[in-house]
Amino acid sequence: MKTLIHLLCAALLALAAPAWASVGRDEAAAVAQGTNGGRVLSVEKSESGGHAVWRVKLVTPQGEVRVILVDVATGRRL
């Protein structure tokens, strides 16, 4: 339930924020958790395809380590 709340908050922030607003580390972690569940291991700012992204590493409930990229400007998962 907590993950769902984080995901909804991140989605609302992404929709309500102007295009120039950047998504923070916590919002990026919430987006990544919302799509896969699990526990966040790290969140780092990086670049992908010329765009600033958050690189979120998490471990799923099944024990798999995944890396999720979240666009810094929009908060959308890439």
N, C-alpha and C positions, 0 to 999 in steps of 0.2 A: 504494500500500500504506500509506503514511504517513497519507493522508487517511482510509482505512478504519479504521486504528487510532485516530485522533482521534475519528472518529464513534462507534466502539464505546465508547471511554472516556467520551465525553459522554453516551451513552445509559445506560451503567451508573451514572454519577453521578446522572443524572436519576431513575433507578429506585430507587437506594439512598438518595438524600437525602430528608429529610423535606420535606413540602409547603412549609414556611416557609423552607427553604434557598434561597438565590439562586444562579443560574448565573452564572459569571464571564464576562468578555470572551473569554477563550481558548476556553472550552467553547462559547460561542455561535458563534464563528468556525468551530470544528470541525464543529458541526451544519450550518452553512450550506455549508461546503465539501463535506461528505458528501452533501448532496442535489444539488449542482450541479457539484462539482469547481471548478477554477479557482483564482484567486489573490485573497485578501482585500485590499481597498483601504482599508476603514475599518470600525470598529465603534464605534457610539455608543449610549448609553442614551437611550431615548425613551419615549413613551407611545402606546398604540393601544387604543381602546375602553375606556379607563379602567384598562388594565393596563400595568405596566412591561414594556418589551420592549428587546431589543438590536436595533438596526438595522444589519445587516451588508451592506455594499456589496462586491460582488466582480465580477471579470471572468472569464467562462467561457472554456474552452479555444477556443471559437469566436469570442471577442472581444466578446461581448455583456456589457454591464454590467447586473447584477441586484441588487435589494435584497431581502434575506430578513429577515423579522422572527422573532425567537426569544424566547419567553416567558421572562422573567427568573426566575420562580418555578419553572417546570417544565423548562425547557430544550427544550421542544417548538417545532418550527417552526409558525408561524401562517400 
